[in-house]
Amino acid sequence: MLELHCHTTCSDGTLTPTQLVWRAHQAGVRALAITDHDTLQGWDEAFAAAANLPIEIVPGLELSTVYNDRSMHILGFYPDRQKLQAPLSERLNGRKRRAQLMLAKLAELGYPIALPERGEGMAPGRPHIASAMVRAGYVTSSEEAFDRFLGSDKPAYVEYEKFSAIEGIQLLRSCGGVPVWAHPYLFRGGTVETVLPVLVEAGLMGIEVYHPSHSSSEVRRLEESCAYYGLLKTGGSDYHGPSPTSGKDTHGMLNSEQVSFSLLAPLKQAAQKIA
């Protein structure tokens, strides 16, 4: 099956790219997209891990953008790494600045922590801060860290730096990538019906139709929207790996959406046309 939304330790996942590839292979995945937040760091390791396995790696990422002052994630598939690397470094630096501001807020609240050293291309996020709080003994689980400190309305939360969804879509298109709106029904800055036409006008090429957060009726509406606007359909579990504290999967389970492999060919064709 097709798995087009997964994260590794290069952003906020808990499995290395190698571990993710093996876990996906064991789950029956035939093509796996590496879509870490704002970084391409996991690609090479994933390609190497899949070299002797019957699994295809789809290079991708998940851009952190803002629309109507609310967080919106845009998936990008098959971008040109050389073209995207420079503009992406600023997005990555923004994630690092955001993480430092949250650490400063926690220190002011009496919970000083330090994040472990990470590679230059690694994207720090709230899950890393939550894990550090667990290690420091301030909370008993990452879930508690989010509930008390790091959630969007909690005292240590810091918003993303402003980078609009329109800019994100245009950046991906200019770098040969296929932009896809991730989990639309999780967006809190407007209805899908009102936001989608604006994104399509900006160059959006697809919608993540199949996602654990979408109900069957929402999936049907998204399928209809794809047909109406001529958009690609994608899907995935948004897998982040097992929780460091409980060992249980914290987001969707790998291959849980059973996305048809037939959706991969149109995605590849769209990328070839842009390139």
Buried (B, 14 or more C-beta within 10 A) or exposed (E): BBBBBBBBBBBBBBBBBBBBBBBBBEBEBBBBBBBBBBBBBBBBBBBEBBEEEEBBBBBBBBBBBBBBEBBBBBBBBBBBBEBBBEEBBEBBEBBBEBBEBBBEBBEEEEBEBEBEEBEEBBBBBBBBBBBBBBEEEBBEBBBBBBEBBBEEEEEBBBEBBEBBBBBBBBBBBBBBBBBBBBBBBBBEBBEBEEBBEBBBEBBBBBBBBBBBEBEEEBBEBBBEBBEEBEBBBBBBBBBBBBBBBEEEBBBBEBBBBEBEEEBBEBBBEBBEEBE
